[in-house]
Amino acid sequence: MRQIVLDTETTGLEPAEGHRVIEIGCVELIERRLTDRNFHRYLQPDREIDAGAVEVHGISNEFLRDKPRFADIAEAFLDYCRGAELIIHNASFDVGFLNHELKRWRADAPAIDEVCTVTDTLALARAMHPGQRNSLDALCKRYEIDNSRRELHGALLDAEILADVYLAMTGGQVSLHLGGDEPGEQGPRRAAVRRLSPQRAPLPVIHASPPELEAHAARLAAIDKASGGACVWLALEN
């Protein structure tokens, strides 16, 4: 299972208004393990960056002046992503921008969601935590993920943080605070998710037996009936 946690930074909010991608950050997971085979590029947009966007990510036109253009890295980007599951927070934004860049690059270029499947962690979080704030910062707080480095948005940093959030949301291992290991009130927060080393031997996969699957289905049906059709687990399975 190959997954790529992806984030972008842009010159503004609307590709239809000529805004461009200026940073792509990708973090690779194989069988839920970080591989350190990341993809990170800054891009020259050939246009001015909106002042409001600069306040969010801190990237200036001067910094991007000598960076490659999207056309220069498009093939490498598609090769890196092809066949993977993309994990993106608020996926419609990033996918819309990437597809706009791909069409600018080449009229017959495939859309990114044609060469990859896409999972939107914002939609996933809304299903799991209805009625709550589900921004990346809010999820970091909920799952005790250390995002203290996130003074400004950055595509690679945000992808790394989202990888921790995604692993926690979908069953990632949570750190154990043993005796004498609790941080003090003034001390730094510990990251809750322990990333699995790519050198570690694969974990065994134990599948549920048919009777266990039947019992599980019966329990979900009972929860769904008692909640008036609001069983989150059934919604995720469908």
N, C-alpha and C positions, 0 to 999 in steps of 0.2 A: 504494500500500500504506500504509494508516493503522494505526499501532500506538500503543497507550497503555500506558505502563509505570505500574503502579498499586501503591500500598501504603496500608495503613490502620493506625491505632492504635486501641486499644479499652480499655474499662474493665476487662476481664478476659479469660479464655480461652474461655468457653462461652456462645454466644448462647442456648442452651437454658436457662441459669441466669439469663437476664435481662440479660446483659452487652451493651453497646452500642458502636457505632462513635463515636469522638470526633474523629478526624481522617482525612481522605481527601486523598491527594496523587497527582496524575496528571501524567505528562510525555508530551507528544505527539511521535511520530516519523512523518514522512511520507517514504517511500522511504529509510528509515534515517537521516534528517536531523532533528535537533531543530528544532522550529518556535518554541519559546518560548511556545506557546499551551498553557499548563498549567492545571490545575484544582486548586485547593487550598482546603479549607474545614476549620475547626475547628467542632465540633458540641457542643451542650449535650445530655448524655445523660439528664438527669432521674433520676440515681442516683449513688451514690458510686462513685468509682474505687478498685479494689483497691489496697492499699498496694504489692503486688508489681508491679503494672502501672505505678504512678507511678515506681518505681525504674527501670523500663525506659525510659519515654519522658519522664518529668519533667513531664507535663501534670497540672495540679491542677483540682479542681472550681471553685476560685475564679477561675482563668483562664478557664474555660468558661462562667461564669455569664451573660455577656451575649451568648454566641454563638448562632447560629441552631440550630434542631432539624433532624433529617434531613428531616422532612416539608417544611421550608421550601426545601430545595435539591434534593429528589428529582428533580423534572422537569428542572432544569438539568443535573444529574448524568447522567441517562439520555440526554438530548439530546447531551451531550458524548461519551458512550461509544458510542452506538448505531452498529452496523455496523463497529466497529473490532476489531482483535485485541488483547486484553488480555494484557500480559506481567506475570506476578505470580510472586514467589518464595514457594513453599509456597501455591499458589493455593487449595487447599481451605479454608484458614483464612479468607482475605479474602473469597472467594466466599460461604462459609457466612454470614459476618457481614453482607455486603451483601444477600444474599437475605433474611435475617432482617429487616433494616431495611426492605426494600422491601415485605415482607408486612405489617409493622406499619403502614407508611404507607398501603397500600391493598390490600385483599384480592385484587383482580384485577391487581395490578401484575405485570409480567413479571419472571422471574428474570434476573439480570445475564447469566448464561450462555445465555439465550435471545435476547438482543439483541446479544451479542458472542461471538466465539470466544475461548477462553482458552488461553494457553500457560503452562505451569508451568516456570519456570526451574530449580526444584529437581529436578524429574523429568528435565529435560534435562541438568543437571549430573551427576546420578547415572548417567545413561546414558553420558555422556562420561568421567566420572572415578569408576568403580565402586570401592567400598571406601575412598574418601577423604572427608574432611570437605567438605561442600558448603554450609555456611552462607554468608550474604552476605559476612561478614568473611573467611571462608576463600577465597571466590572472588576477592575484592578482592586478597588476598595472592597468589593463584595467577596472576592476570592483571595484577598490578602496577597496580591501580586505587587512586588516592589516596582513602582514606576517613578521613583524619586529622580531619575535622570531625565524625565520627560518635561523639561522646562519649556521646550518648543517641540512642535511636531517634527518628526523626521521619518522618512519612509522605512529605512532599515530598522531603526530603533523601535518604531511602532509595530513593525512586523515581528520583531523579537518579543515584544511585550504581548502582542496578540497571540503568538504561539503559546506562551505560558498560560494566558487566559483560556484559550481553546482547549488545551490539555486539561486544565482544571475543570472547565465546564463539562467536558465529555469523559471525566473519570480519571484525570491525571492524578498522580501520587501527591499527597500533601505532606509537607515536612513535619517531623515530630519534634516538639519542644521538650527535650529531656531536662532532668534536674540541673539547675544552674545554667541553662541554655536560653532562658527567656530574656529578650532584650529589655533594658530598662526603659523608663518613660522617655528619657532623652536619647536613647540609643536608636540606631537605624532599624527599620522594619526588615524582617527577613523575607525573602521571596518564598511563597508558599509551595510553589511547584518545584519539584526536583527533576531537572532535565536528565533523561537517560543517556548515558554515554554511548556513542556509536560503537565503542569497543566491547560493550557488555554483551554477553551471550543472549540470544533471543529468549524471551520468556515463553514458557509453555502456554498453549491455548487449549483450554478445557471447555468443550462444547456442552451445552445443556442436553440432557437426555429427553426423549419424547415425553415421558410423564412430567418432567420438570417444565417443559415448554407448555404443556396443557395446563398445568397448575398456574403458571405465569399468566397465560391468556385468560384463565378464569378469574384470577385476581384483578387484572386490568379491567375486565368486563364489569366486575362488581364495583370497582372504583368509579368507572365511567357512569354506571347507573346511579350510584349514590350522589355523584357530583352533577347530575343533569347533563351529561355529555361533555364535561370539561376535563377529562383525563388527559393531562399533558403528554404522558408517555404514548398513548394511542395516537395522539395528533402527530408526534414526531415520527412514529413508525409508518404513518400513512403519508 
